[in-house]
Amino acid sequence: MENTTLNMPILALRGLTIFPNCVLTFDVERETSIRALERAMESDQRIFLVSQKEIGVNRPEEKDLYQVGTIATIRQILRINETAVRVMTEGQTRAQLRRLWQTEPYLQGNVEPIREINARISDFQLEALLRQTYANFAEYSAHAPRISDELAAAVMDDRDPGHLADFITQNIMLRHQDKQIILEEIRPIPRLRKVNELLAREAEVLSCEQELEGKIRQQMGEVQRDHIIREQIRLLQKELGEDEDNELVEYRQKIEEKQLSEEIEAKLLKEVDRLGKQPYSSAEASVIRNYLDTCLEMPWGVETKERASVYAARKILDRDHFGLEKVKERILEFIAVRQMNPDAKGQIICLVGPPGVGKTSIAISVATALNRKLARLSLGGVRDEADIRGHRKTYIGAMPGRIVNAISQSGSMNPLLLLDEIDKMGNDYRGDPASAMLEVLDSEQNYAFRDHFLEIPLDLSKVLFITTANTTSTIPRPLLDRMEVIELTSYTDEEKLQIARKYLLPKQMQEHGIKKAALRVSDDTIRAVITGYTRESGVRTLERKMGAICRKAAIRLVTKSVKRVTVTPDDLEDFLGVRRFAPPVLDKDPVGVVNGLAWTESGGELLEVEVNVMEGTGKLELTGNLGDVMKESAHAAISCIRSRAVQLGIDTEFYKNRDIHIHFPEGAVPKDGPSAGVAITTAVVSALTGKKVRSDVAMTGEVTLRGRVLAIGGLKEKTMAAKRNGIKTVIIPRENQRDLAEIDPVVRENLRFVVADTVDTVLAEALCRESVQPVREEIVAFIPAEQLSQDAGLRQ
């Protein structure tokens, strides 16, 4: 071949090298390489094959290619799929890449064929070199797999040192860098010597590999033998029920896999050692197994990634709850703090409110918003301290406390624990669970909470506790002091309407399989259900009534084959039966009857006070299932009236010649508390003087012997009850004037508030004006909340 420069397509090989007079088959996937093959087939089927220096380069340039390659002839091309072809080539001659002048759409360059330089060597030296080569190849073949007899025969028949070196290098397993060294050697004799060195090295490497493989096989044989013997022993122990060693290994393996502190790991491993010393079927071994199983079921080191996003939380709270703006705002403030400081200690929130206002559902929404696992504990009726702290594991049937169980079931060490009905825990001779909760709900010490069963420190500082209660009066003060109280008030009728229309009715229709167009309930109908069939602070009864309407509608849709059922207020008796609660009808200014206001766990109630005065010997009769505090309020009211008898125009000897009977209707319902003092005073004054009491006035407040009116609690619920019963004016203590800002705006718009320092103001407002001269009147009309504390809101 003439020593001229040729212009031809180039194919870059990755991990391959082809030699002259040798055949190589390989797959091609790169687009540039396929196009180079196509270009070669269009001309003389010759192509320059050169290896890449780095296999990972996908678009090679000149600097990425070796300088020496092989000019080859394409013998066959077979397309194996849409993106790849298989090509068979035969090397012709060595060549050197002079210039790569094209990289797209395929590689093209100038290559110059290389002539071999024949060195002078005697026939004896050549024969010696060939024999050495045959011997090295034979030794290599003895260790190398996949050396066929045909290949070995072809090597032994080859007497050309240059071709022999190329042929051997082409057909043995070598790194492409080593093959490139042989390819770049253009002198046949030195090339064959280098091949001999490679064969000797590879034969030694393969010998070492086989030796190592033999040792590994021998070791594996011994291990397999030991495994078979141990398996036989295990099967025998299993037949006897004493598979103990494997059990201890499993326990140790589980302990090592858990992310435990040194103290906890040492404790559990000690228990495993104790288990190994116990007879398999002994009672003590069963106790230790139960203990280890319980400890290992705890999610040690597992925490969910908290999503503290105010935007996402607001979206979830608004989706799940209507109204409750102040409660939502406080929850969002808490989440905002978590967003600013994710490492803050878990806080304890107590949601207090009447039944059915959404305390539990808000806690569930908070867990969803924070992406925390939720576990719920109902503490109502819990009387045993062991329910919180667990039992000692030595007792028969011992188990951990509810806190540990909740964390284990949640599968996370930072769940949200919902402690429901925390105000209904009791205590007896078995202990006080409320006292046990002091450590649980104290963020300063619950990082090392110790359950009696586990006996190892449990970190509760990352747990978010939310408790619910109907009242704080039954919660011990030290426990209440550890919680931040958020109050949920009763719903107004308008809020109940919106909740029923947006949440309750669609939910019940879905549960009963009624399509949206098949049932229509107007807003007036829902209002009629609220006022005539429910009397509650929450919406649970209202939801049940919506369910009853859906059931009646389902019957009509099925039996009467109608497409739509429309429910009007006039149809409610057919759907829900007779109206349970008649609309409030107040007597027209009765004598001796006063509308008081009471707070209960279910919300506010209108509480009538009736007084009769009869000829007698000064007896005071109190009826209506009254508590001691309310009885004392009645006596304080009588003493207050006696001190003002002359001013009020009452016989000063009434306490000697009149019998007074004070009665609170609904005698089956227990009643207690001091807030009925002003109502009792007003009723007694009305009965003694014969003066009428305004029926549209309700009042609340504690009275003292000096006639002062003291502050009371539960004003929001009481004012809602007043509005619900048609009251127009509410008399409250002056100290409660600041609480008016917390009252629902709808209630403030529909009620007139009178603040009173003394009973004189109460009597002047409550008794009919044509019957008595007012002493002093102080009124708070509807004023924006921010102005309620200003004196400008009062008038004489």
C-alpha positions in Angstrom: 0.0 0.0 0.0 1.4 3.4 -1.0 2.3 5.8 1.8 -0.4 8.4 0.9 -3.0 10.3 2.9 -6.5 9.0 2.6 -9.8 10.8 3.2 -12.3 8.4 4.7 -15.1 8.1 7.3 -14.0 7.3 10.8 -15.8 5.1 13.5 -14.7 5.6 17.1 -14.6 2.3 19.1 -15.3 2.2 22.8 -13.3 -0.5 24.6 -12.5 -2.4 21.4 -9.4 -2.6 19.2 -9.1 -4.3 15.7 -5.9 -5.6 14.2 -4.9 -6.0 10.6 -5.9 -9.4 9.0 -8.3 -10.0 11.8 -12.1 -10.1 11.9 -14.1 -8.2 14.5 -17.9 -8.1 14.9 -19.5 -5.4 17.1 -22.7 -3.4 17.7 -23.1 0.2 16.7 -25.7 2.5 18.3 -24.4 6.1 18.0 -25.9 8.0 15.2 -22.6 9.4 14.0 -21.1 5.9 13.8 -24.1 4.6 11.9 -23.8 7.4 9.4 -20.1 6.7 9.0 -20.9 3.1 8.1 -23.5 4.2 5.6 -21.0 6.6 4.1 -18.4 3.8 3.8 -20.9 1.5 2.2 -21.7 4.1 -0.4 -18.0 4.3 -1.5 -15.4 1.5 -1.3 -16.6 -0.1 2.0 -13.4 1.0 3.7 -13.5 2.8 7.1 -11.0 3.8 9.7 -11.5 2.2 13.1 -9.8 3.9 16.0 -10.3 3.4 19.8 -11.4 6.2 22.2 -9.1 7.0 25.1 -12.1 7.4 27.4 -15.1 5.0 27.0 -17.6 7.5 28.6 -17.1 10.2 25.9 -20.3 10.2 23.7 -19.3 12.8 21.1 -15.5 12.3 20.6 -13.3 14.9 19.1 -9.7 14.5 17.8 -8.2 14.8 21.3 -10.4 12.0 22.5 -9.0 9.5 19.9 -5.8 7.5 19.7 -3.6 8.4 16.8 -3.1 4.8 15.5 -6.0 2.7 14.3 -6.8 0.2 11.6 -8.2 0.7 8.1 -10.9 -2.1 7.8 -13.2 -3.4 5.2 -16.9 -3.7 6.0 -18.0 -7.3 5.3 -21.6 -7.3 6.6 -24.1 -5.0 8.3 -27.2 -6.3 10.1 -29.8 -4.1 11.7 -30.8 -5.6 15.0 -33.3 -2.9 16.0 -34.5 0.6 15.2 -31.5 2.3 16.8 -28.6 -0.2 16.5 -26.8 -2.3 13.8 -24.3 -5.2 14.0 -21.3 -4.9 11.7 -18.6 -7.4 10.7 -15.3 -5.9 9.7 -11.9 -7.2 8.6 -8.7 -5.2 9.4 -6.5 -4.4 6.4 -3.6 -2.2 7.6 -2.4 0.0 10.4 -2.9 3.7 9.8 -2.3 7.0 11.6 -4.9 9.7 12.1 -3.5 13.0 10.7 -6.5 15.3 11.0 -10.1 15.0 12.0 -11.8 17.6 10.0 -15.5 16.7 10.4 -17.5 15.6 13.4 -21.1 16.0 12.0 -23.1 14.2 10.7 -20.3 11.6 11.0 -16.6 11.6 11.7 -14.4 12.1 8.6 -10.7 12.7 8.5 -7.3 12.2 6.9 -5.5 9.0 7.7 -2.1 7.7 6.5 -1.4 4.0 6.3 1.7 2.8 8.2 4.3 0.4 6.8 5.7 -2.3 9.0 9.4 -2.2 9.7 11.0 -5.6 9.5 13.9 -6.1 11.9 16.8 -8.3 11.0 16.8 -11.5 13.1 18.4 -14.9 12.7 16.3 -18.0 12.1 17.4 -19.4 15.4 16.4 -16.3 17.3 13.0 -16.2 15.5 12.5 -19.9 16.3 13.2 -19.3 19.9 10.9 -16.4 20.1 8.1 -18.4 18.4 8.6 -21.3 20.8 8.4 -19.0 23.7 5.3 -17.5 22.4 3.7 -21.0 21.9 4.6 -21.9 25.4 3.3 -18.8 27.0 0.0 -19.1 25.0 -0.3 -22.7 26.1 0.2 -21.7 29.8 -2.3 -18.9 29.3 -4.8 -21.3 27.7 -4.5 -23.7 30.6 -5.8 -21.0 33.0 -8.1 -19.0 30.7 -11.6 -20.1 29.9 -13.2 -20.1 26.4 -10.0 -20.8 24.5 -11.2 -23.1 21.7 -9.1 -25.8 20.1 -9.5 -24.1 16.7 -7.9 -20.9 18.1 -5.1 -22.8 19.7 -4.4 -24.7 16.5 -4.4 -21.5 14.5 -1.8 -20.0 16.8 0.5 -23.0 16.6 0.3 -22.9 12.8 1.2 -19.2 12.5 4.9 -18.6 11.7 4.6 -14.8 10.9 5.7 -13.0 14.1 3.8 -9.8 13.2 0.6 -11.5 12.3 0.9 -14.0 15.2 1.2 -11.0 17.7 -1.8 -9.4 16.2 -3.9 -12.6 16.1 -3.1 -13.5 19.7 -3.8 -10.0 21.0 -7.1 -9.8 19.0 -8.4 -13.1 20.6 -7.5 -12.9 24.2 -9.0 -10.9 27.1 -6.9 -7.7 27.6 -7.6 -4.1 28.5 -8.1 -2.0 25.4 -5.1 0.1 26.6 -2.8 -2.9 26.4 -4.2 -3.8 22.9 -3.5 -0.3 21.8 0.1 -0.6 22.8 0.4 -3.7 20.6 -1.3 -1.9 17.8 1.0 1.1 17.9 4.1 -1.2 17.7 4.9 -1.3 14.0 8.0 -3.6 14.3 6.9 -7.3 14.3 9.7 -8.8 16.5 9.3 -6.2 19.4 5.6 -6.5 19.0 5.7 -10.3 19.6 8.0 -9.8 22.6 5.5 -7.5 24.1 2.8 -10.0 23.5 4.9 -12.6 25.3 5.2 -10.3 28.3 1.4 -9.8 28.3 0.8 -13.5 28.0 3.1 -14.3 31.0 1.5 -11.6 33.1 -2.1 -12.7 32.3 -1.2 -16.3 32.9 0.1 -15.4 36.4 -2.9 -13.3 37.1 -5.3 -16.1 36.1 -3.3 -18.5 38.2 -3.8 -16.3 41.3 -7.5 -15.9 40.5 -7.9 -19.7 40.3 -6.1 -20.1 43.5 -8.3 -17.5 45.3 -11.4 -19.1 43.8 -10.3 -22.5 45.0 -9.8 -21.1 48.6 -13.2 -19.4 48.4 -14.9 -22.6 47.2 -13.2 -24.6 50.0 -14.3 -22.0 52.6 -17.8 -22.0 51.1 -17.8 -25.7 51.4 -16.9 -25.6 55.0 -19.5 -22.8 55.7 -22.1 -24.9 53.8 -21.2 -27.9 55.9 -21.5 -25.9 59.1 -24.8 -24.5 57.8 -26.2 -27.9 57.1 -25.2 -29.2 60.6 -26.7 -26.1 62.3 -29.9 -26.4 60.2 -30.2 -30.0 61.4 -29.7 -28.9 65.0 -32.2 -26.1 64.5 -34.8 -28.5 63.2 -34.2 -30.8 66.1 -34.6 -27.9 68.5 -37.7 -26.8 66.7 -39.2 -30.3 67.1 -38.5 -30.0 70.8 -39.7 -26.4 71.0 -36.3 -25.0 72.0 -35.1 -22.9 69.0 -33.2 -20.6 71.3 -29.9 -19.6 69.6 -31.6 -18.4 66.5 -34.0 -16.3 68.6 -31.2 -14.6 70.5 -29.4 -13.8 67.2 -32.6 -12.3 65.7 -33.1 -10.1 68.8 -29.5 -8.9 68.7 -29.8 -8.2 65.0 -33.0 -6.2 65.4 -31.4 -4.2 68.2 -28.4 -3.4 66.1 -30.6 -2.3 63.2 -32.6 0.1 65.4 -31.3 3.7 65.8 -31.0 3.4 69.6 -29.0 5.5 72.1 -26.2 3.8 74.0 -28.3 3.6 77.2 -31.3 1.9 75.5 -29.1 -0.5 73.4 -27.2 -1.6 76.5 -30.4 -2.2 78.4 -32.0 -4.3 75.6 -28.8 -6.3 75.0 -28.7 -7.0 78.7 -32.2 -8.4 78.6 -31.2 -10.6 75.6 -28.4 -12.0 77.7 -30.8 -12.7 80.5 -33.1 -14.4 78.1 -30.3 -16.7 77.0 -29.8 -17.9 80.6 -33.4 -18.8 81.1 -35.0 -22.1 80.2 -36.9 -21.8 76.9 -40.4 -22.5 78.4 -40.0 -20.6 81.7 -42.3 -17.9 82.8 -39.4 -15.4 83.1 -38.4 -16.1 79.5 -41.9 -15.3 78.3 -41.9 -12.0 80.3 -38.5 -11.0 78.7 -39.7 -11.9 75.2 -42.8 -9.8 75.6 -40.7 -6.9 76.9 -38.2 -7.1 74.0 -41.0 -7.4 71.4 -42.7 -4.3 72.8 -39.5 -2.3 72.9 -38.5 -3.3 69.3 -42.0 -2.4 68.0 -41.4 1.2 69.0 -40.4 3.5 66.0 -37.0 4.4 67.3 -35.4 7.1 65.1 -38.4 7.2 62.7 -39.8 10.7 62.2 -42.1 12.2 59.6 -41.0 15.3 57.8 -43.1 18.1 59.1 -44.8 20.4 56.6 -45.1 23.7 58.5 -46.9 25.9 55.9 -49.4 28.5 57.0 -50.8 28.7 53.5 -51.5 24.9 53.3 -52.8 24.8 56.9 -55.2 27.7 56.2 -56.5 25.9 53.1 -57.1 22.7 55.0 -58.8 24.4 58.0 -61.1 26.5 55.7 -61.9 23.3 53.8 -62.9 21.3 56.8 -64.4 23.9 59.1 -66.7 26.9 58.7 -66.4 29.9 61.0 -64.2 29.5 64.1 -62.0 32.4 62.8 -60.2 33.1 66.1 -59.5 29.5 66.7 -58.1 29.1 63.2 -56.0 32.2 63.6 -54.5 30.8 66.8 -53.7 27.5 65.1 -52.1 29.3 62.2 -50.0 31.4 64.7 -48.8 28.1 66.2 -47.9 26.7 62.7 -46.2 30.0 61.8 -43.9 29.6 64.8 -43.2 26.0 63.7 -42.3 27.4 60.2 -39.9 29.9 61.7 -38.3 27.5 64.2 -38.8 23.8 63.2 -36.7 22.7 66.2 -39.0 24.2 68.8 -40.2 21.9 71.5 -43.7 20.3 71.0 -46.4 22.5 72.4 -49.5 21.4 74.3 -52.8 22.9 73.2 -56.1 22.4 74.9 -59.3 23.0 72.9 -62.2 23.8 75.2 -65.8 24.1 74.0 -69.2 22.5 74.1 -69.9 19.1 72.4 -70.1 19.1 68.6 -68.3 22.3 67.8 -65.4 20.6 66.1 -62.6 20.2 68.7 -61.6 16.7 67.5 -61.9 17.5 63.8 -59.7 20.6 64.2 -57.0 18.5 65.8 -57.3 16.0 62.9 -57.0 18.9 60.4 -53.9 20.2 62.2 -52.3 16.8 61.9 -53.1 16.7 58.2 -51.7 20.3 57.7 -48.4 19.4 59.5 -48.1 16.1 57.8 -47.8 14.3 61.1 -49.1 10.9 62.0 -52.2 11.0 64.3 -52.9 8.9 67.3 -56.1 9.4 69.4 -56.4 8.6 73.1 -59.8 8.8 74.8 -59.2 9.7 78.4 -62.9 9.8 79.4 -63.4 7.6 82.5 -59.7 6.7 82.9 -59.1 6.1 86.6 -55.9 4.1 86.8 -52.5 5.7 86.7 -51.2 2.6 85.0 -53.3 3.5 81.9 -50.9 6.4 81.4 -47.6 5.1 82.8 -48.1 1.3 82.2 -47.6 -1.6 84.5 -44.4 -3.1 85.8 -43.4 -5.9 83.4 -43.1 -8.4 86.2 -46.9 -8.5 86.6 -49.0 -11.0 84.7 -50.6 -9.4 81.7 -48.5 -6.2 82.0 -48.5 -3.8 79.2 -47.2 -0.3 78.4 -49.3 2.8 79.0 -51.5 4.5 76.4 -48.9 7.1 75.5 -46.4 4.4 74.5 -49.0 2.4 72.7 -50.2 5.5 70.8 -46.6 6.3 69.6 -46.0 2.7 68.6 -49.2 2.5 66.6 -48.5 5.8 64.9 -45.2 4.5 63.6 -43.4 7.8 64.3 -41.5 9.4 67.1 -43.0 12.9 66.4 -46.8 12.2 66.0 -49.7 14.4 66.9 -51.3 12.8 70.0 -55.0 13.8 70.5 -55.9 13.4 74.1 -59.7 13.5 74.0 -61.9 14.4 77.0 -59.1 15.2 79.3 -61.6 16.9 81.7 -63.3 13.6 82.4 -60.4 11.7 84.0 -61.2 10.3 87.4 -59.1 9.0 90.3 -59.5 6.3 92.9 -57.4 4.0 95.1 -55.4 2.9 92.1 -53.9 6.4 91.6 -54.6 9.7 89.9 -54.0 9.6 86.1 -54.2 13.4 86.0 -51.1 13.6 88.1 -49.3 11.1 85.8 -50.2 13.4 82.9 -48.2 16.2 84.5 -44.9 14.8 83.3 -46.3 13.9 79.9 -47.6 17.4 79.2 -44.6 19.3 80.5 -42.3 20.2 77.7 -39.4 20.9 80.1 -39.2 17.3 81.4 -41.0 15.0 79.0 -37.8 14.5 77.0 -37.0 11.6 79.3 -40.5 10.2 80.1 -40.2 6.7 81.7 -43.0 4.2 81.2 -43.2 1.7 84.0 -43.2 -1.2 81.5 -40.4 0.0 79.2 -38.1 1.3 82.0 -36.1 3.3 79.5 -36.3 7.0 78.7 -38.7 8.0 76.0 -38.3 11.4 74.3 -41.8 13.1 74.0 -40.4 16.5 73.4 -41.0 16.2 69.6 -44.6 15.0 70.1 -47.3 17.6 69.5 -50.1 17.2 72.1 -53.6 18.5 71.5 -56.2 17.9 74.2 -59.9 18.5 74.2 -62.3 19.3 77.0 -65.8 20.6 77.5 -64.8 22.6 80.6 -61.7 23.5 82.5 -63.4 23.4 85.9 -62.7 19.7 86.4 -59.1 19.8 85.1 -56.5 20.1 88.0 -54.9 23.5 88.1 -51.3 22.2 87.7 -52.3 20.2 84.7 -54.2 23.1 83.2 -51.2 25.4 83.7 -49.2 23.2 81.4 -51.6 23.7 78.5 -52.5 26.7 76.3 -56.2 26.9 76.3 -58.1 27.8 73.1 -61.8 28.2 73.6 -64.3 27.2 70.9 -67.7 28.8 71.4 -71.2 27.7 70.4 -72.3 28.2 66.8 -74.9 30.8 66.0 -78.0 29.8 64.0 -76.5 31.5 60.9 -73.3 29.6 61.3 -75.2 26.3 61.7 -77.1 27.2 58.5 -73.9 27.6 56.6 -72.4 24.4 58.1 -75.5 22.4 57.3 -75.7 23.7 53.7 -71.9 23.4 52.9 -70.8 20.4 54.9 -73.5 18.3 56.7 -76.2 18.0 54.0 -73.7 17.1 51.2 -72.0 14.6 53.5 -75.2 12.9 54.4 -76.4 12.9 50.7 -73.2 11.2 49.7 -73.5 8.6 52.5 -77.1 7.9 51.5 -76.3 7.7 47.8 -78.4 10.7 46.8 -77.3 12.8 43.9 -77.1 16.5 44.3 -80.0 17.2 41.9 -82.3 14.6 43.6 -82.8 16.5 46.9 -83.3 20.1 47.5 -83.5 21.6 50.9 -84.0 25.4 51.1 -82.3 27.7 53.7 -85.6 28.4 55.3 -86.1 24.6 55.8 -82.7 24.3 57.5 -83.4 27.3 59.7 -86.7 25.6 60.7 -84.8 22.4 61.6 -82.3 24.4 63.7 -84.9 26.2 65.7 -87.6 23.5 65.9 -85.7 20.2 66.1 -82.3 21.0 67.7 -81.2 22.9 70.7 -77.4 22.5 71.0 -74.2 24.4 70.9 -72.7 22.2 68.2 -74.1 20.5 65.1 -74.2 16.8 65.9 -78.0 16.7 66.3 -78.4 18.8 63.3 -76.3 16.3 61.3 -78.5 13.5 62.5 -81.6 15.5 61.4 -80.0 16.0 57.9 -79.5 12.2 57.8 -83.1 11.6 58.7 -84.2 13.9 55.9 -82.0 12.0 53.5 -83.4 8.7 54.6 -87.0 9.9 54.0 -86.0 11.3 50.7 -84.4 8.0 49.7 -87.7 6.2 50.4 -89.6 8.6 48.2 -87.1 8.4 45.4 -87.2 4.6 45.4 -90.9 3.9 46.0 -92.6 6.8 44.2 -90.2 6.9 41.2 -89.8 10.7 41.5 -86.6 12.4 40.2 -86.4 15.1 42.8 -87.5 15.6 46.4 -88.0 19.2 47.6 -88.3 19.7 51.4 -90.0 22.9 52.6 -90.6 24.0 56.2 -94.2 22.8 55.9 -92.9 19.3 55.1 -90.7 18.9 58.1 -93.4 17.1 60.2 -93.6 14.4 57.6 -89.8 14.1 57.5 -88.8 14.6 61.2 -92.0 14.3 63.1 -93.6 16.8 65.5 -91.6 19.8 66.3 -89.6 19.2 69.4 -89.0 22.8 70.5 -91.6 25.5 70.2 -90.6 29.0 69.3 -89.8 31.0 72.4 -92.9 32.7 73.8 -92.1 35.0 76.7 -94.8 35.9 79.2 -95.9 39.5 79.1 -94.1 41.1 81.9 -94.9 38.6 84.7 -94.5 39.3 88.4 -91.8 37.3 90.3 -90.4 35.6 87.2 -87.0 36.6 85.9 -85.0 35.3 83.0 -81.6 34.2 84.2 -78.7 32.9 82.1 -76.7 29.8 82.8 -73.7 28.1 81.4 -73.5 24.4 80.9 -71.0 22.0 79.3 -73.4 21.9 76.3 -73.5 25.7 76.0 -75.7 28.5 77.3 -79.2 28.1 78.6 -82.1 30.5 79.6 -82.8 29.8 83.3 -86.1 31.1 84.7 -86.3 32.1 88.4 -89.8 31.9 90.0 -90.6 33.5 93.4 -93.8 33.3 95.3 -94.4 35.3 98.5 -97.1 34.0 101.0 -98.3 34.8 104.4 -96.2 32.9 106.9 -93.5 32.9 109.5 -90.5 33.9 107.5 -89.5 30.6 106.0 -87.3 30.5 102.9 -87.9 27.5 100.6 -85.4 26.7 97.8 -86.3 24.1 95.2 -85.1 23.0 91.8 -82.2 20.6 92.5 -79.9 23.4 93.6 -76.3 23.2 94.7 -74.8 24.7 97.8 -73.3 27.7 96.1 -76.7 28.6 94.5 -78.5 28.2 97.9 -75.9 30.6 99.4 -76.6 33.1 96.6 -80.3 33.0 97.5 -79.6 33.8 101.2 -77.2 36.5 100.1 -79.9 38.0 97.9 -82.4 38.0 100.8 -80.0 39.8 103.1 -79.2 42.4 100.4 -83.0 43.1 100.0 -83.4 43.4 103.7 -80.7 46.1 103.8 -82.5 48.0 101.1 -86.1 47.3 102.1 -87.0 51.0 102.9 -85.4 52.2 99.6 -87.3 49.6 97.7 -90.6 50.3 99.4 -90.8 46.8 101.0 -92.1 46.0 104.5 -89.1 45.8 106.7 -90.6 42.9 108.6 -91.1 40.7 105.5 -88.5 38.2 106.6 -90.8 37.5 109.7 -94.3 37.6 108.3 -93.8 36.3 104.8 -92.8 32.9 103.5 -90.7 33.1 100.3 -90.4 30.2 97.9 -87.7 30.4 95.2 -88.0 27.8 92.5 -85.9 27.0 89.4 -87.9 24.9 86.8 -86.6 21.7 85.3 -86.0 20.2 88.7 -84.4 17.1 87.3 -81.4 19.1 86.1 -78.8 19.9 88.8 -78.0 23.6 89.0 -75.2 25.4 90.9 -73.1 28.5 90.7 -73.3 32.1 91.9 -74.2 33.8 88.6 -78.0 33.7 89.3 -77.6 36.1 92.2 -79.0 39.2 90.4 -81.8 37.1 88.9 -82.9 35.8 92.4 -82.7 39.4 93.8 -84.8 40.8 91.0 -87.4 38.0 91.3 -87.7 38.4 95.0 -88.1 42.2 94.8 -90.7 41.8 92.1 -92.7 39.3 94.2 -92.5 41.4 97.3 -93.5 44.7 95.6 -95.9 43.2 93.1 -94.1 45.0 90.3 -93.7 43.4 86.9 -90.5 42.3 85.4 -89.7 42.9 81.7 -90.0 39.6 79.9 -87.5 40.6 77.2 -84.7 41.2 79.7 -82.3 38.5 80.9 -79.5 38.9 83.4 -76.5 37.3 84.9 -74.1 38.2 87.7 -73.2 37.4 91.3 -74.6 39.6 94.0 -73.0 40.5 97.3 -74.5 41.5 100.7 -73.8 45.1 99.8 -75.6 44.8 96.5 -72.5 44.8 94.3 -72.7 42.9 91.0 -69.6 40.7 90.5 -68.2 39.2 87.3 -69.2 35.8 85.9 -67.9 33.4 83.3 -69.3 31.9 80.1 -70.7 35.2 78.8 -70.4 34.2 75.1 -72.5 31.1 75.5 -75.0 32.9 77.8 -75.6 35.7 75.3 -76.1 33.2 72.5 -78.8 31.5 74.6 -80.4 34.9 75.1 -80.6 35.6 71.4 -81.9 32.1 70.7 -84.8 32.6 73.1 -85.9 36.0 71.8 -84.3 38.2 74.6 -83.7 41.8 73.6 -81.7 43.2 76.6 -79.0 41.5 78.7 -77.8 42.9 82.0 -74.2 42.0 82.8 -71.6 42.9 85.5 -69.4 45.9 84.6 -66.3 43.7 85.0 -67.5 41.6 82.1 -67.7 44.7 79.8 -64.3 43.7 78.4 -65.7 40.3 77.3 -68.1 41.9 74.9 -65.3 42.2 72.3 -65.3 38.3 72.3 -69.0 38.0 71.6 -70.1 37.0 68.1 -70.9 40.0 65.9 -74.3 38.7 65.0 -75.2 38.4 68.7 -73.9 42.0 69.4 -76.1 43.3 66.6 -79.3 41.7 68.0 -78.9 42.4 71.7 -78.8 45.5 73.9 -76.3 45.2 76.8 -76.6 47.0 80.1 -73.6 47.0 82.5 -74.3 47.2 86.2 -72.2 47.9 89.2 -75.0 47.3 91.8 -78.4 45.8 92.0 -79.9 49.3 91.8 -79.0 49.4 88.1 -80.4 45.9 87.6 -83.7 46.7 89.2 -84.0 50.0 87.3 -83.6 48.2 84.0 -85.5 45.0 84.7 -88.6 46.2 86.5 -91.2 47.9 84.4 -90.6 51.7 84.3 -94.2 52.6 85.1 -93.9 50.6 88.3 -90.6 51.9 89.7 -88.4 55.0 89.5 -85.1 54.2 87.9 -82.1 54.8 90.2 -79.4 54.7 87.6 -79.1 53.2 84.1 -75.9 52.4 82.2 -76.3 50.9 78.7 -73.8 49.6 76.2 -75.4 49.7 72.7 -73.8 47.9 69.8 -70.2 49.3 69.5 -67.3 48.0 67.5 -65.1 45.7 69.5 -62.2 48.1 69.6 -64.3 50.8 71.3 -66.0 48.7 73.9 -63.5 49.6 76.6 -63.9 53.3 76.1 -66.2 55.4 78.4 -67.7 57.0 75.3 -69.6 53.8 74.8 -71.6 54.4 78.0 -74.5 56.8 78.5 -76.5 57.9 81.5 
